[in-house]
């Protein structure tokens, strides 16, 4: 409940994704994950964790904004923001975060205040600690029922792991 999620909590397969909004490979995987969700339906749940890379200057502010959108608007708002951020990766800045928050049904003034105060920075830091403890060294990094799938793999590679995990559930 502390992380944005797509899918049912009862899904037999959970994909925990360490990602960030400025990474072009993360953007590519986002599209692949949409295809995986369409293919597996209720059998797949996706959980988002922030892992902004230090050499992407807009990744951390985007992560904090996305966290704020999630805290203020829930899962649906987060994923609306997520989709807008990836569709407009070259426009990652505070004014766009506020616009995307509004489109997601969240008060842009609340996002603005939270961004200035770094209200959601601790959770972004906490996600980074988890990523490091799991050996994540780059993004995207996916754990499918605990099995690491590194990088922006094609759907066929994700299917191999998901299909192997489904009968175990």
C-alpha positions in Angstrom: 0.0 0.0 0.0 3.0 2.3 0.3 3.9 2.1 -3.4 2.0 2.8 -6.6 0.5 -0.4 -8.0 -1.3 -1.5 -11.2 -3.3 -4.7 -11.0 -4.9 -6.8 -8.3 -3.2 -7.5 -5.0 -4.2 -11.1 -5.4 -2.3 -11.5 -8.7 -0.2 -14.6 -8.7 2.7 -12.7 -10.3 4.1 -9.4 -9.0 6.6 -7.4 -10.9 8.4 -4.8 -8.7 9.9 -2.2 -10.9 12.8 0.1 -10.0 12.6 2.9 -12.5 12.9 6.6 -13.2 11.3 9.1 -15.5 14.3 10.4 -17.4 15.8 7.1 -18.4 15.1 6.2 -22.1 15.3 2.5 -21.3 12.7 2.9 -18.6 10.4 4.6 -21.1 10.8 1.7 -23.5 10.0 -0.8 -20.7 6.9 1.1 -19.7 5.5 0.4 -23.1 6.4 -3.3 -22.8 4.8 -3.5 -19.4 1.6 -2.1 -20.8 1.7 -5.0 -23.3 2.4 -7.5 -20.5 -0.6 -6.1 -18.5 -2.9 -6.5 -21.5 -1.6 -10.1 -22.1 -1.8 -11.3 -18.5 -4.7 -9.3 -17.1 -5.5 -10.2 -13.5 -2.5 -12.5 -13.3 0.0 -9.6 -13.2 0.5 -6.9 -10.7 3.1 -4.1 -11.2 4.6 -2.2 -8.2 6.6 1.0 -8.8 9.7 2.0 -6.9 11.7 5.1 -7.6 15.4 4.8 -8.5 16.4 8.2 -10.0 19.9 7.9 -11.3 22.2 10.7 -10.2 23.4 11.6 -13.7 19.8 12.3 -14.8 19.2 15.8 -13.4 15.4 15.7 -13.8 14.9 12.2 -12.5 14.9 13.0 -8.8 12.5 16.0 -9.0 10.2 13.9 -11.2 10.3 11.1 -8.6 9.4 13.4 -5.8 6.6 14.9 -7.9 5.3 11.4 -8.8 5.4 10.4 -5.1 3.4 13.4 -4.2 0.8 12.7 -6.9 0.5 9.1 -5.5 0.2 10.3 -1.9 -2.4 13.0 -2.8 -4.3 11.1 -5.5 -3.6 7.3 -5.2 -2.8 4.7 -7.7 -4.9 6.0 -10.6 -3.4 9.5 -10.3 0.1 8.2 -10.1 -0.2 6.1 -13.2 -1.8 9.0 -15.1 1.3 11.1 -14.1 3.6 8.2 -15.0 2.2 7.9 -18.5 2.3 11.7 -19.1 5.9 11.9 -17.8 7.1 9.1 -20.1 5.1 10.5 -23.1 6.8 13.8 -22.5 10.3 12.8 -21.3 11.9 15.9 -22.8 9.7 18.1 -20.8 10.5 17.0 -17.3 10.3 20.2 -15.2 8.3 21.7 -12.3 5.7 23.4 -14.4 4.9 20.2 -16.3 4.8 18.2 -13.0 2.1 20.6 -11.8 0.2 20.3 -15.1 0.4 16.5 -15.1 -0.7 16.5 -11.4 -3.8 18.5 -12.3 -4.6 16.2 -15.2 -4.3 13.3 -12.7 -6.9 15.0 -10.4 -4.3 16.4 -7.9 -4.1 20.0 -6.7 -1.1 21.5 -8.5 -0.6 24.0 -5.6 -0.2 21.0 -3.2 2.4 19.5 -5.5 4.2 22.8 -5.9 4.4 23.3 -2.1 5.5 19.7 -1.6 8.2 20.0 -4.2 9.6 23.1 -2.6 9.6 21.5 0.8 10.9 18.1 -0.5 7.9 16.5 1.3 8.3 13.2 -0.5 12.1 13.0 -0.7 12.4 10.4 2.2 10.4 7.8 0.3 12.5 8.3 -2.8 15.6 7.8 -0.6 14.0 4.7 1.0 13.4 3.2 -2.4 17.0 3.8 -3.3 18.2 2.0 -0.1 16.0 -1.0 -1.0 17.3 -1.0 -4.6 20.9 -1.0 -3.4 20.2 -3.8 -0.9 18.9 -5.9 -3.8 22.0 -5.2 -6.0 20.2 -2.8 -8.4 22.9 -0.9 -10.3 20.8 0.7 -13.0 17.4 1.2 -14.4 15.1 -0.3 -15.2 15.4 -3.3 -12.9 12.4 -5.6 -12.5 11.9 -8.3 -10.0 9.3 -10.8 -11.1 8.2 -12.8 -8.0 11.7 -12.0 -6.7 13.6 -13.0 -9.9 15.7 -10.1 -11.3 15.2 -9.1 -14.9 17.6 -6.3 -15.7 17.2 -3.7 -18.4 14.5 -2.9 -20.9 13.9 -6.5 -22.0 11.4 -7.3 -24.7 8.0 -8.8 -23.8 9.2 -12.3 -24.8 11.9 -12.2 -22.0 9.4 -11.1 -19.4 7.0 -13.8 -20.6 9.6 -16.5 -20.0 9.8 -15.6 -16.3 6.1 -14.8 -15.8 5.0 -18.1 -17.5 7.4 -20.0 -15.3 6.0 -18.3 -12.2 2.3 -18.7 -12.9 2.1 -22.5 -12.3 3.9 -22.0 -9.0 1.3 -19.6 -7.6 
